[in-house]
Amino acid sequence: MAVTNMCVLTMSMGAYDEEEHERREQQASKVDTDFDDERTIYHGKVEYDSGESAEELLDQFERMKSD
């Protein structure tokens, strides 16, 4: 039976946490200004049809539910 030596290198958890915290802090402090700052302008119109009363709309809804 052959025996092999195994070596596992580990980094202390405290060192990783400090490095990760610094990396994330640097990343968060960067401001991304590479985007289009202009607003989109839409052209058109909106119409509202308020010809029916609330009762007529409720009656229509009940008819639709029963079909």
GROMACS elastic network, one bead per residue, 0.5 to 0.9 nm:
[ bonds ]
;  ai    aj funct       b0    kb
   10    13     6  0.87817   500
   11    14     6  0.84293   500
   11    15     6  0.70223   500
   11    16     6  0.69102   500
   12    15     6  0.55033   500
   12    16     6  0.65764   500
   12    17     6  0.88503   500
   13    16     6  0.51910   500
   13    17     6  0.61541   500
   13    18     6  0.87147   500
   14    17     6  0.51486   500
   14    18     6  0.62694   500
   14    19     6  0.87032   500
   15    18     6  0.52881   500
   15    19     6  0.62534   500
   15    20     6  0.85326   500
   16    19     6  0.52247   500
   16    20     6  0.59378   500
   16    21     6  0.83807   500
   17    20     6  0.51188   500
   17    21     6  0.59430   500
   17    22     6  0.85728   500
   18    21     6  0.51068   500
   18    22     6  0.62486   500
   18    23     6  0.86394   500
   19    22     6  0.51773   500
   19    23     6  0.61410   500
   19    24     6  0.86474   500
   20    23     6  0.50357   500
   20    24     6  0.61361   500
   20    25     6  0.84638   500
   21    24     6  0.52604   500
   21    25     6  0.60574   500
   21    26     6  0.86508   500
   22    25     6  0.50112   500
   22    26     6  0.61733   500
   22    27     6  0.85658   500
   23    26     6  0.52770   500
   23    27     6  0.62314   500
   23    28     6  0.86771   500
   24    28     6  0.60294   500
   24    29     6  0.85421   500
   25    28     6  0.51424   500
   25    29     6  0.61835   500
   25    30     6  0.89417   500
   26    29     6  0.52121   500
   26    30     6  0.67036   500
   27    30     6  0.56137   500
   27    31     6  0.88314   500
   28    31     6  0.77537   500
   31    34     6  0.89628   500
   32    35     6  0.75407   500
   33    36     6  0.84442   500
   33    37     6  0.87904   500
   36    39     6  0.83093   500
   48    51     6  0.89406   500
   49    52     6  0.79188   500
   50    53     6  0.74853   500
   52    55     6  0.80716   500
   52    56     6  0.60138   500
   52    57     6  0.66005   500
   53    56     6  0.52474   500
   53    57     6  0.63543   500
   53    58     6  0.87122   500
   54    57     6  0.50975   500
   54    58     6  0.61630   500
   54    59     6  0.86375   500
   55    58     6  0.50748   500
   55    59     6  0.61485   500
   55    60     6  0.85639   500
   56    59     6  0.50957   500
   56    60     6  0.61579   500
   56    61     6  0.85807   500
   57    60     6  0.50288   500
   57    61     6  0.61206   500
   57    62     6  0.86710   500
   58    62     6  0.62001   500
   58    63     6  0.86529   500
   59    62     6  0.51411   500
   59    63     6  0.62776   500
   59    64     6  0.86728   500
   60    63     6  0.51206   500
   60    64     6  0.62293   500
   60    65     6  0.87082   500
   61    64     6  0.50702   500
   61    65     6  0.62174   500
   61    66     6  0.87153   500
   62    65     6  0.50831   500
   62    66     6  0.62448   500
   62    67     6  0.88176   500
   63    66     6  0.52378   500
   63    67     6  0.63947   500
   64    67     6  0.53874   500
